[in-house]
Amino acid sequence: MDFLNFEHVYQVVRLVPDGRVTTYGAIARYLGSAQSARMVGWAMNACHRCPTPVPAHRVVNRRGLLTGKIHFNGNDMKQLLEAEGIQIKNNQVVDFKRLFWDPNIELG
């Protein structure tokens, strides 16, 4: 598995606009380590220790499921997304394809 620098992951996640979501895999691909989606997940799990906030709630799995929700102590991932206008049904982003922000396209 390729090594991903957590800070590089955080830099990409901080660029995801309000009201949009991205995936662990899309971030890994953008950072040149397509097989490291799990490492992106580990970075999201560790980001609560960052001095600068990381909007980890905007990172979901490849199907738009809120798989990281168990790591939100006191800040419900669903509530944070809904506050940005994203509809969630059965722990999944409604209209995921339309709301998907791909750093490979958006950041080139």
Buried (B, 14 or more C-beta within 10 A) or exposed (E): EEEBEBEBBBEBBBBBEEEBBBBBBBBBBBBEBEEBBEBBBBBBEBBEEBEEEBBBBBBBBEEBBBBBBEBBEEEBBBEBBEEBEBEBEEEBBEEBEEBBBBBEEBEE
